[in-house]
Amino acid sequence: MPNENFDKVIVEWKDAYEMESGWQTIEEAIKIRPPTIFSMGFVLKEEKEYIILAGDVGRKGDSDCGRVQVIPKSWVKRVKLIDES
């Protein structure tokens, strides 16, 4: 069983976006919007400024994790707790 000490969530957030290399018209550039991203994972830490998620955690008693994301709170639109009951 995975470590039960971490909440499982879906985070909806806006990400930064960079256009591909090369020249674009100003008209093309000003149409760009930040993409909406949905990340699912285990909350390792949540602070006022950011939330840290891991996509993978070890079994209970293990201290390993993988696919770690640090998302600035100012980019977060919604955090939904995954209820497994």
Order of alpha helices (4+ residues) and beta strands (2+ residues): beta-alpha-beta-beta-beta-beta
